[in-house]
Amino acid sequence: MTIKPVILTEKDFVNQEELLYPFEERGLQFGDGVYEVIRIYDGNFYLLDEHIDRLYRSAEAIKIRIPFTKREIKERLEGLLARNKVDVDAKVYLQITRGSAARDHAFPDDIQPNFYAYVKEIPRMMDAMLEGIPVLSQPDIRWDYCYIKSLNLLPNVLAKQEAKEQGCVEALLHKDGVVTEGSSSNVYLVRNGKVYTHPAQKNILHGCVRMRVEQFCKDLGIPFDETAFHLEDIQFADEMFTTSSIMEIMPVVSVDGKIIGDGTPGEVTRKLQEAYEKDAAISDEKSLFQKVIEQDA
Ligand SMILES: Cc1ncc(COP(=O)(O)O)c(C=O)c1O
C-alpha cells in the first residue's frame, strides 16, 4: 500500500498541499518547539504512552502548554493512522512549536502552539540489525538539557553527517571522553555480561527504547548499570549497541574503525533484540531470527 498524504494539524486533518504556516513561526525561526518520533509495526503504535509522556515533559520544560489532554492526542494519532489506512511498518513524526508570532526572542503571553503530525512508511533496518553498524566518535557539543526532545538538532545533524561522510551509520557522542549517547540513539557497552550506559540525567535523551532495555535486562537477569563509560573503555568492550525507535536494538561492530569483540553482534545484544521483538509483538515471519535461520539454511 502507499500512505496517503493526510496531515494532522492543531485544527483537523488536511491534505499535505493545504498546509501553510506563516514565515514567522517560532519552530522555523528559533527551533522553539518539541517533537516525537513514534514507531508503528503493522499499523499499530509501539510505546505510544511513553512517547506522549515524554512529549508533555519536553513541552513543560520549555513552557509550552499543549492544548490537548494526553488522551486526546492519542485518539487523534490513532485517527491519523486510520485516515492514512496504515497497515505497514511506519513512523509518526509529531511536532509542537510555541506558535506563530512576530519575530522576537521573547514570546507573547497569548501565543497558541502549532501542532502537526504525519505518518511515513519506514521498514525495519533488518540487514543492519543482523550485521551491526560502524560508528564514529564525535565531541558532544550540545547544551545541558538534552532530556528535552527539542527541535534544536544542529549538533546532532552535524555529528551524524560527519559519521556518514566517514562511512559510519551513527555518531557516538562524548563529553571529554565520557560517552553520553548517539546523535539519534542511546548507546550501551557490554562487558562480562553486564550492560553499561550513561545515567538518565539531563544531558541525554531518556529514550523510550532505553526504558524498555532496562526492563528486558531485569527480566533476563542481565545486570544494567547506569554508569557512564569512557572512550578508553571501548577497547575492553565485548559488545556494544545503540537503541532508538527507528534503529531498535542495533549492534555496533566498530568504533572509529576499531573492531568490537569479534566484529559480529554479541550474545547479550541478540537476547535483547529477541526481547524487543516479543515486546513489540513482531510476527515470527518478520522476525530477525527468522532471517538468521533463512540465511543459515
Ligand atoms: C539524541 C537521541 N537519543 C536517544 C534517542 C532514542 O530515543 P527513543 O528510544 O525514544 O527513540 C533519540 C531518538 O531519536 C535521540 O534523538
The ligand as an SDF file (V2000), in Angstrom:
LIG
                    3D

 16 16  0  0  0  0  0  0  0  0999 V2000
   19.6220   12.0650   20.8660 C   0  0  0  0  0  0  0  0  0  0  0  0
   18.7340   10.8710   20.9630 C   0  0  0  0  0  0  0  0  0  0  0  0
   18.9590    9.9740   21.9350 N   0  0  0  0  0  0  0  0  0  0  0  0
   18.1950    8.8690   22.0600 C   0  0  0  0  0  0  0  0  0  0  0  0
   17.1560    8.6000   21.1770 C   0  0  0  0  0  0  0  0  0  0  0  0
   16.3250    7.3530   21.3360 C   0  0  0  0  0  0  0  0  0  0  0  0
   15.0380    7.6780   21.7990 O   0  0  0  0  0  0  0  0  0  0  0  0
   13.8290    6.6710   21.5980 P   0  0  0  0  0  0  0  0  0  0  0  0
   14.2810    5.3470   22.1380 O   0  0  0  0  0  0  0  0  0  0  0  0
   12.7450    7.2670   22.4260 O   0  0  0  0  0  0  0  0  0  0  0  0
   13.5140    6.6460   20.1600 O   0  0  0  0  0  0  0  0  0  0  0  0
   16.8760    9.5130   20.1580 C   0  0  0  0  0  0  0  0  0  0  0  0
   15.7740    9.2570   19.2410 C   0  0  0  0  0  0  0  0  0  0  0  0
   15.5470    9.9310   18.2980 O   0  0  0  0  0  0  0  0  0  0  0  0
   17.6770   10.6820   20.0560 C   0  0  0  0  0  0  0  0  0  0  0  0
   17.4420   11.5850   19.0930 O   0  0  0  0  0  0  0  0  0  0  0  0
  1  2  1  0
  2  3  1  0
  2 15  2  0
  3  4  2  0
  4  5  1  0
  5  6  1  0
  5 12  2  0
  6  7  1  0
  7  8  1  0
  8  9  2  0
  8 10  1  0
  8 11  1  0
 12 13  1  0
 12 15  1  0
 13 14  2  0
 15 16  1  0
M  END
$$$$
